[in-house]
Amino acid sequence: MDRKKGSRETRSSENERKSRPKKRKGVFNPNLAESESGSFSTSAKKLKDNIDMTVNESPNIEYRILNFWVVFAAISSLVKCKTCNGNITFETANARGLGFKVVVKCDSCADNLIPSSPFVAHSYEINRRFIFTMRVLGIGLAGAQKFCGLMDMPRFLTETTYSLILKSIYESVKTCADVIFKKAVREEIKDTPNAADEATPQLTVSGYGSWRKRGYTSLFGVTSVIGYYSGKVLDLVVKSVYCKMCESWKHKVNDAEYEEWYQTHGDNCSANHEGSSGKMEVDSIIEIFKRSIEKYNVLYSYYIGDGDSKTYTGLVNSHPYDDVEVIKKECIGHVQKRMGSRLRNIVKKNKKLGGKGQLTGKFIDKLTVYYGLAIRRHSASVHDMHEAIWATFDHYSSTDANPHHERCPTGEESWCSYQRAQARNEAFQHDYKPLPSNVLDAIRPVYNDLSKETLLERCVGGFDQNNNESFNQLIWKISPKIVSSGAVVVNLAAYIAAGLFNEGSKSLLFYLNSIGVSCGRNAHEYADKMDEARIALAERRAAESTREGRMLRRQYQISLLQAASSAEELLYGPGIDDSI
């Protein structure tokens, strides 16, 4: 969309728009009280240079859901006015969202007003708390309104007020996220060997992008870099090709009114990306690398990436550190996927190579897993990786008359049954059918390509992007892909997810504190229990026996599904039920 940036001096007097009256400062407007957000971003800025993330526990904060009329009718029948000993009744007033005031009415005395929750400036704290909590759950304004309606609560805030509060929360959360990122960078420097002794520490990071919409037409994309040693998010960028305000003003693009509006909007436009959605990851990684020195005084010298995009090529061409070269390390998980993809393409091109005793889906999965294990278990040496990869190929080409197990590991603990038998001085007979020669000839070029020295050199160290993928799925839990949302919501979800990923549920208390919300005993107990459960689950999943068990269960489930598919007739396909 072409945008004209004109000035008032160049416009003719008849096209000039009358200036709007200036807003009076310092005047309280109760209708806009819930929208007044200046104090919240100010509170967040106070935390900008504060490395202490401890949130004090407030003893006087505890919320309950109650039926107002049942509770206060009972109280009215039990209490009297201390001043005149008259009867007391209770009503509500000044309701804004979930906040309101309890009116204590007496026959003889003046009314007393009691707020239902503490105030932050002129706004009810409960509204901030509720909106933030709903957003953590992935629920927006429509969900909040539905909740209030079905719970017989008063109507929630309007869309305009909700948007202003949400933007205020986002600004505070972003400021706090910067504190969390700085803390993560310090930990990464401390954990990286010899980095603390360098004037400008050189770090190893993994970069990965994720999109708001499946496919390559997404309006929003989130790209993060995670420290290899700390496993924490160090920085992130949210790219957007859409701005709701620009969309609503596009029909006035050639008017003088639009030019005046855009002069104030240009710097705040949420559309910060030009080009395709696929290019979001490339541009974001370049932006993150270029600001690493200014932001943290570090160099991201080693980049863990994959071959799914041209991110590394774009990064090298951008020269983020002038003459300092960024060295790429391959994600083993993505390299492993190449084996499965290449073998499946072979079967697609030549159906005769598939079927029982040849390249079945289950056998392709097995070769893919073995290829990945060969790299992971020998990630310290290119030569050992190469030998382990070809050991798998030779193993499944062996026969009793012509065994090829020279590259298989020796000893009684070997995964190779032939070598185990040799170590025990036992007679051995192959209990599996070797791959036919035509299959071996077809897959040999794949093994040649995926065992090249240039590729395996980038696999030395055994790096992966698992942390990035875990972080990405956390973002889209907070901002579900099936629900449309704007740039503020996606940004907010990304920063909340970063806090949860780096510091656990206690980061939510940190965020709440930054927007002026006090946290009581219940909130602190919840955060502690969630973090304890997260650690326990991570330790259980990290156990080797559990990991192997998951792999066995997955393979077993695949085999069951394949057996069921083979036994049944074709039940799903284009035009399959057009016989009637």
N, C-alpha and C positions, 0 to 999 in steps of 0.2 A: 504494500500500500504506500503510495507516494504521500509524503507529509510535507506541507509547506510550513516553513518557519518564518513568518513575516513579523514586522515590527509595527508598533502603533504609529510611528512617525510616517511610514510609507503608505498608510491607508488614507483614503479620502474621508473627509469629515462625515459625509452622509452614511458611510459604512461603519463608522466607529460605534462601538457599543458603549452604552452608558455604564460607568463604573458602579460596581455594587457597593452598598454602604458597608463600611468597615465594622467588624464585630467588636463589641465592647469587651475588653479584657477584665477579668476578675469578677464578673457577674455570674452568679449561680443560676443556671436554668434547670429546674427539676426534670423537665421533659428530656433533657440531654444528659442527665447525670450519669447514666450508665455508659455513655459514650465518651466521657472525659477520661482520656488515657495518658495524659502527660506524665503523671506521677509514676506510672508503672514502668515505662521505659527508663525513667530516672532511677528507680530502685534497681533496675537491672544493671545500669551503668556503674552503680556503686560497687557492684560485684566484679566488674571487668578485670581489675588487677588483684582480686582477692583469690588466692590459691586454696583457701580453706573452704571446703564444700560442706562443712558440718551445718546442719539445720537444727536449730533449737526446738525442743519439744515443748509445746504450749500446753499447760495443764488445764486451760479453760476452754478448749476447743473440742466439741463433740456434737455431732448432728444426729437427729432422729427424725423419722417420718411419723407424723401424728395427724389425727383428725381434729382439726382446730375446734370445731363446735362441740364435739363430745368432751374434749379435755377442758376447755375453758368454761363450758356450762357447768361442769362439775366443780371447777375452782370457784365460780361465782356463788355457788350454793354453800361454800365453806368459809369464805373470807368476807371481811368487812373493811370499810375505809378507816384507816388509822386516824385520820383527821376529824371526820365527822361521824364516824361509826355508821355511815350509810351503806346501802347495798352497792355492789360493784358489778358491772357487766363488761364484757370484752368484745371488741370489734377489730376489723383490719382496715388499714389505710395506706396510702402511698406505695402501692404494690408496683414493683418494677422487676419483671422476671420472677425469680424465685424469692426475691427479697421483698419484705413488707414491714409495716410497723403495727404493733399490737396497741390498740387504743384502749386504755383503762378508763372507763366512764363511771362517774359517781353522780348521784342525784344532786349533790350540793357543791362539790369541788370541781375545779377545772380538770379537763382531760389530761392524762399523761400518755406519752408516746414511748414505746419500747421497741427498738429495732430488732428484727428477727435474726440478724447476723451482724457482725462487725462491719464497719465502713472502711473502705480504702478511698481516701478523698471523699467524694460525694456518692460513691458507688457501693452497692452491697457486695461484700466479699464472696457470698455464696454464688453469685452469677459467674464470677471469674473461675471459681473452683469447679462449678458444674460444666462450663463450656470447655475448660481444659481437660477435665476427666472424660467428657464425651468424645473429644478429639483423640485422646489416647486410645479409646475404644473403637475409633474409626467411625464415629457417629457425628453427623453434622446438625444443622439447624432443623431440618425436617424431622430427624430422629428425636431431637430434644423436644420439639413441639408435640410430637406423638406421645412421648413419655409423659409430658405434663398433662396432656389431654386425657389419656387413659388412666392416669393416677388422680384425676379430679383436682388437679392443681390449676391455678390461674394461667391464662395464656402467657406463653413465653415471650421473649423479646422479639422485636421486629427485625427484618433482615438487615436493615441499615445499621441499627444499633449492634446487632450480632457481629456484623462485618467489622465494625470499628473496634469492638472488644477483641475480636480474633486477631486483628492486625496488631493491636497493642500487645497481646500475649506473644505473638510471633516475634516482635522486636525484643521483648525481654528474654524469650527462650534462645534466640539467636546469640544475644550477648553472653548468656550463660554457657551456650555451646562452645563459644570461642574460649572461655576459661577451661572447659573440659578438654578441648583440643590442645591447648598449650600444656596442660598437665600430661596428656598422652605423649606429646612430643618430648617432654623432659624424661618420661619413663623410657621412651624408645632410645633416646641418646644414652641413658644409663645402661640399658640392656644390650646395646650394640657394642661389640668388642672394639676398644680403642677409640670410639667416637667421642667420648668425653674429653679426650686429650687434644682433639683437633679444634682449631680456631673456628672453622665452619664444618660441623659434623656431617659426615656422609652416611646417609641412611638407605636401607632397603625397604621399599614399599611395594605393595600390590595395588594395582588400579583396576577398577571394574565399573561398568555402567549398567544402569537398569532403566527401563522405560515404563511410563504410566500405563501404556496400552500395549498389548501384545501385538507384535508385528513391527513395521517400520514407518508407521504414520502417527506416532504418538506426539502429543502436544507438549509433553513434559518428560524430562529425563533427569535422573540423579546419578552422579558419578562420585565415587569416593576413593580415597587412598588410605590404606591401612598399614601400619608399621608391622614389619615381619616379626620382630622379636617381642614386642609388647602385645601384638594382636589387637590393637585399638585403632579406631578411626582418628586420623590426624587432620583430615580436611575433607571437605566435600563441596560440590557445586551443583546447583539445580538449574537446568536450562529449560526455557519456555519459549515457544513460538506463538503464544496466544496471550492477549491482554483483553480482559473483559471490557475495560473502559474504552480502549481503542475500537472494539467491536461496536459498542453502543454509539460512538461518535462518527463512525465511518460514513454515514449518510450526509454529514455536514463537512466533509473533508475540504471542500473548496470555499467554505464560508469564512468570513472574518472571525466569527464566533469560535470556529475550530482553531484558528491560528492563535487566538488569545488563550484558549484552553490548553493547547499543546505546549505553550511556553512554560507552563507550570507542571505539566504532566510528563514531559519528555524524560526527565531524570528519574522519575518514579515508575516508568512503564515496566510492567512485569514481563514483557516480551524481550528477552535478552539473548536470543539466538536467531541467526539467519542461516538458512540452508536446510538440509534434510534432517530427519530425526536421527539417522544413523551417524551423522557427523557430530551429534551432541557429545558423545563420549570423547571423541578426538579433541574437540575444542575445550572441553572441561579439563581433561588431563593436562593439556598445554597450559591452561590458565592456572591450575593448581601448582604445577612445577615452576612456572615463572614467578609466582609470588612466595615461594617457600623461603627464600633468603630474607626478603623484606618482612615476612610475617613471623618466621621462626628462627631465622639465621641458620638454616640447614640446607643441605643439598640432597635431593633424592637421586643418588647416583646409580642405584640398581632398581630396575623396574620389572616387577613380576607381572607379565601379561600373557595374553593368549593370541592365537593366530586367527581369531574370529573377526577381527577388525584391523584397520590400518592405523590403530592408535599409536603404536610404536614408531611407524614410519613418519606420521605427522609430528610426533614428539621430536624425533631426530632432526627433521627438516626445520623445526622452529628454533633450534639451538637455545634452549631455556637458560643454559649456563655458559653461553659463549663457547669457549674452547674445551670445556669439560664435557666429555662424552657420557651419555647415559647408557649404561649397559643393561641389556635385556636378559631376564631370566624367564624361562618358560614355565607356565603352570602345568604341572604333571597331569592333573585331571583332564585338562583340555587336550594335551598331547595324547593321552590314553584314548580319548574319544575318537581321535583320528583313525586309530586302528579299526574300531568298530564300524565307522562310517565307510572306510575304504573297502573293508571286506563285504559289507552289505551291498555296496555299489557293484562289486564283482558279480554277486548272485543276481542282482537286478538285470545286469547286462547279459548274463549267461545263465538261464534258469537250470541248465543241465548240471551246474556245479552245486546246486542246492539239493536238499533231500537227505534221507537217512544215509548215514555213513559218509557224508560229505560236509558241506558248510551249512549246517542247520543254524537257526537263530540261537539256540542254546550253546552250540559249539563256538559260534562267533563271540558270544558274550564271554565264554571261558578264555578264548585266546586274547580278548581285549583286557580282561582282568589280569592275566598272566603277563601281558606286555607292560601294564602299569606297575605291577609288582616288581618286575625286573628292573625298572627305573628307580622305584622308591627304595628297594633294598640294596641297591648298589649306586646310590646317588653321589658317592664320593669319587667315583672313577668312571671316566668315559669308556675305558677298555672293559671294565667289569660289566657295565650296563650293556655294551654291545654283545659280549659273550652270553649274558643271561637272556637277552632277547632271542638270540639265535638258538639257545638251548631249547627253548619252547618249540621252535620250528623243527629242529632236529628230533626232538623227543617224539613228536607226532608223525614223523616220517619213518620211524624205526620199525623193524620187523625182527622176528626171531632169527632169521637168516642174515639179516643185515642191520644190526643195531647201530644207532647213532646217538650215544649218550655221553660222548666225551666231554661235552660242555655242561652237562647236568652236574649239580653239586654232589660231591661224594659224601660218604658217611652214612651211619644208621639214621640220622635225623634228616636226611635229604628228602625233598618232596618227590624225587624220582624213585619209583618203585624198583627200577633196574639197579640203580646205585645202592639202594638199601639192601637188596639181595646180594649184591657183590660184597658189601661190607660184612655181611653175615655168613659169607661162603655158602649161600643157598642157590639151588637151581632156580632159574627164572624163565618164565614164559609170559609173553605179552598178553595181557587180558583185555586189550582194546584193539580195535581195527585201525591200522594206520591210514592217514589220508591218501587218497588215490594220487597217482603221479600228475594227472591233469589239474587237480586242485592245488597241489604243491607248486606246479609251474605257474598257476594263476596268481597265487598269493606271494610268491617269492619277490616280485618287484615291490610289493607293498612293504615287506620286511626290509628290503634294501633301502627304500626311501625313508622309512621311520627308524632306521638305525644309523643314519648318516652322522658323521662326527660333528658337523656343524650344529645339528639339532640336539644331539646328546650333550654337547658342551654347555648349551643353555639350560639343560636340565640338572647340571651339577649343583648340588645343594638341596635338592628335593623340595622345591618351592611349590606352593599351590595358592589358589584364590578362594579357598573354602570360606575364609573369614568374610570376604566380600559378599559371597553369595548368601551367607547367613545374615549379614547386615541388610542386604537388599530385601530379603523376604520379610524382615522386621518392619521396613518402611511401608510396604504395601499391606501389612496388617493394620497399620495405623491409618493409612489412606488407601482403602481397598480399590483395586483396579476396576471392579464392577460398578463403582459409584463415581459419577463425574464430580470434579472439584476444580478449584482454581489454583493459581500459583501459590498463594499464601498457605493454603492447606497442604500442598505438596512440600513446600519449604518447611513448614512447621512439623510435618510428619518426619522429614529427614533429620531435623535437629533433635526431636524427641527420641527417635530411634538411635541416633548417635550416642545420646546420653545413656539410654538403656543398655546399649551394646558395650560401652566403655565402663560405666560405673554401676550398672544394675539399677534396680528399682529406686534406690536412694536418690538417683538423679532426678526422679519425678518430684521428690520433696524439694530439691534444689530449685527446680523450675517453678514450683508453686510459690516458694519463698520469694523468688524474684519478681513475681507479679503481685506481691503484697498479700498473699494468702498464708496464714499461720497454720502449722501442722501439729495436730495433737497426738495423743498416745496411740490411737487406733491406726493412723496413717504410718507412724513409725514402726509399729508392730507388723503391719502389712508389708512394708518395704523390707524389713529384716527377714521375715519368713520367705518372701519371694526370692530374695538373694540366696538364702540358705538352700532352698529347693533347687535353684538354678545351678549352684555349685555341686550339689549332690548328683543331679542328673548328668552334668558334664563329666564328673568323675566316673560315673557308672558307664557312660557311653565310651569313655576313653579306654576302658579296660580291654585288653586284647581279646579275651575270650568273648566279650560281648560283641566286638566288632566282627570277629569271625562268625559268631552266631548269626548276626544280621545278614552277612553275605550268604551263608548257607540257607537261611530262611528265604531270602530273596530268590536264590537260584531254584529252590524247591518250588516256590510259588510260580515262577516262570514255567517250569517244567509241567506243573499241573495245568496251567492255562493252555500251554501248547498241546498237551494231550487231549484236553477237552475240545479244543478247536479242530484237531485232526479227526476226532470221533464224530463231531456234529457236521451237518451240512452247512453250507454258506448261508448265514442268516442276515448279513448286513452288506449292502453294496449299492452303487448307483443303479436305479431301475430294476432292482432285483424282484420287486413285488408288483410288476406291471402285467402279470399274466392274466389278471381278471379284467 
